[in-house]
């Protein structure tokens, strides 16, 4: 027999892990490199419309991370996470920056996560898993889902 509480707790932990990393990534971009630095980084990767995407990216990550942590519109936030992380992984592969030397880095977040390509792949899979499963019972989505069933 499946224990629903354990499944809901597991989904909460997945949401928190993905949400905290996405939130921290957005806060790091917004505070350390700023919107101009984010735009320059996106432009250097060859992303079209970098002048629009770059400045918005930190705030999309902050809002998406907070939504995942709360379990609010989880499938939408998880889809954004999967899209951002997946595109990031593809861009790293195409731009030969997949194997950044973390020993010389002063970025504490990079030291925590290790290889950025592997981390992006992991976040992509977390996002896909949350899109497929939803938020679970311990979320802001749960009361809304119950009300819609009635």
Secondary structure, DSSP 8 states (H G I E B T S, - for coil): ---HHHHHHHHHHHHHHHHHHHHHHHHHIIIIIHHHHHHHHHHHTT-TTHHHHHHHHHHHHHHHHHHHHHTSSHHHHHHHHHHHHHHHHHHHHHHT-SS--STT---HHHHHH--HHHHHHHHHHHHHHHHHH-S-SSSHHHHHHHHHH-
